[in-house]
Amino acid sequence: MATSDFNVSISPSAAMNIITDYILNSSISGEIIDSYSIPCNDGKECCFAVIEKYYHRAGNRLTLSIVISDIAGATHVHAVAGGAGQGAFFKFSWYAEEAFSEAAEKALKNYMI
């Protein structure tokens, strides 16, 4: 499991669109498993998505779960990648999980604050 936490200067829905476009356009195996957005009464929102992608070096598909919210103030991005381990106890991912969680940072590098 690998995580990434940072703030950005754009709305949660705009940030989610940039991340999903980045991952889907840079991969032939990436797909959105599910996404959901919760609008709040005060104009704030919370977005959630699960993206799956095949990583050859890990030998299987990984998931990236993303939560983006501006409810507490600044738009905060939390991304966690997992699923690269093989078998019941072997969890070594050849750094595929780290690379997948960093995809959110790479996609939003121009908006990070």
Buried (B, 14 or more C-beta within 10 A) or exposed (E): EBEBEBBBEBBBBBBBBBBBEBBBEEBEEBBEEEBEEEEEEEEBBBBBBBBBBBBEEBEEBBBBBBBBBBEEEEBBBBBBBBBBBEEEEEEEBEBBBBBBBBBBBEBBEEBEE
